[in-house]
Structures are given as structure tokens and as C-alpha cells.
Amino acid sequence: MAEKSVEKRKAKRFPINLPVQISVVGGKRVARVTKTSNISSGGVCFPSAKEVKIGGKIEFSITLADGAIPVQIHCFGRVLRIEDSADCNSEMPYQVTATIERYKFVRP
């Protein structure tokens, strides 16, 4: 008999594609731009062209742009998981899941 998987997420994830700029990975400055695959109040998932270290610190900015003035949220977190998604996207072969441990709104 197959075992049932137990959902461990504390917050509901929403499949929303928002612009995200990755600025720090594992303590190193980077400049990567992508879009979220999904997001929740405690974390985010996005495709990545490069592999990142699980447990490493990450900083990223998510842009919310529904009106005339976009809002940017600068987030600080840690990489929880990385999955191989090369079958789906050869340019972005990884799916990175990271926490949002703290954040601040940034003026445009």
C-alpha cells in the first residue's frame, strides 16, 4: 500500500508569475532576473539557470505592478529546496524554493 504524503507547508501557495530579481545567493552578489512560479506568505518558488546551495542565504526583490506605481518588496530568506526541471525548461533547469524570513517595502 502506498504511503500518503503529508503536506508540510504552513501557508497556501498561489501560482502567480511576478518579476523577481535575485541579488544575493550564499553571501555572494549576483544579478539574476526571473519570475516566480508560486508564492506564499512564507516562501517563494522560481526557476533558475544556476544551481544554488540548500540552506544558503538569499536576497531577492519581488515587483508588484497592478497600478501606475509598482511596489517592490525586498526579501531575505534561505534556500529550502532545489529541484531539477531540465525536462520542462532547458534555459532554467532548476526550481528553487526559498523562505521569506523577513521583508521590507522599497520605494520606487
C-alpha positions in Angstrom: 0.0 0.0 0.0 1.4 3.4 -1.0 2.1 5.9 1.8 0.2 9.2 1.8 2.4 12.3 1.6 1.9 14.8 4.3 1.6 18.5 3.4 4.2 20.3 5.5 3.6 23.9 4.2 2.2 26.3 6.7 0.8 28.8 4.2 -1.2 28.3 1.0 0.8 28.8 -2.2 -0.5 30.8 -5.1 0.6 30.1 -8.7 1.4 33.7 -9.6 4.1 34.8 -12.0 5.7 38.0 -10.7 9.1 39.6 -11.7 11.8 38.7 -9.2 15.4 40.0 -9.1 17.8 37.8 -7.2 20.6 39.9 -5.7 22.4 37.7 -3.1 22.9 33.9 -3.1 25.0 32.3 -0.4 26.6 35.6 0.6 27.7 36.5 -3.0 26.3 39.3 -5.0 24.5 38.2 -8.2 22.3 39.8 -10.8 19.6 37.3 -11.9 16.1 38.1 -13.2 13.3 35.6 -13.4 9.6 35.2 -12.5 8.0 33.5 -9.6 6.4 30.1 -10.2 4.4 30.4 -7.0 4.4 32.4 -3.8 3.0 32.3 -0.2 3.3 34.4 2.9 6.3 32.3 4.0 8.1 31.5 0.8 8.6 31.6 -3.0 9.5 29.2 -5.8 11.2 30.3 -9.0 13.1 28.9 -11.9 16.9 29.3 -12.0 19.6 28.9 -14.7 22.1 28.0 -11.9 22.1 25.6 -9.1 22.2 27.1 -5.6 23.2 25.7 -2.2 20.5 24.4 0.0 20.5 26.3 3.4 22.3 29.3 1.9 21.1 32.8 2.4 19.3 34.5 -0.4 18.0 38.0 -1.1 15.5 38.9 -3.8 13.1 41.6 -4.7 9.6 40.9 -6.0 7.8 43.5 -8.0 4.0 44.1 -7.6 2.7 46.2 -10.5 -1.0 46.3 -10.8 -1.4 50.1 -10.8 0.5 53.1 -12.1 3.2 52.9 -9.4 4.9 49.5 -9.0 5.7 48.3 -5.4 8.9 46.4 -4.7 9.3 44.0 -1.8 12.9 43.2 -0.8 13.0 39.8 0.8 15.6 37.9 3.0 15.5 34.2 3.3 17.2 30.8 2.9 17.1 28.2 0.2 15.0 25.3 1.3 15.0 23.1 -1.8 16.2 22.9 -5.4 14.7 20.5 -7.9 15.8 19.6 -11.4 13.3 20.8 -14.0 15.5 20.4 -17.1 12.8 18.3 -18.8 10.5 21.4 -18.7 12.9 24.2 -19.4 16.4 23.8 -20.7 17.3 27.5 -20.1 16.2 27.4 -16.5 16.9 23.8 -15.4 16.3 24.3 -11.7 13.3 25.2 -9.5 14.4 26.9 -6.3 12.2 27.1 -3.2 13.2 29.7 -0.6 11.8 31.1 2.6 10.7 34.6 3.2 12.1 35.2 6.7 11.8 39.0 6.6 11.0 41.7 4.1 10.7 45.4 3.6 8.9 47.6 1.1 11.2 49.6 -1.2 10.2 52.9 -2.7 10.4 53.1 -6.5 
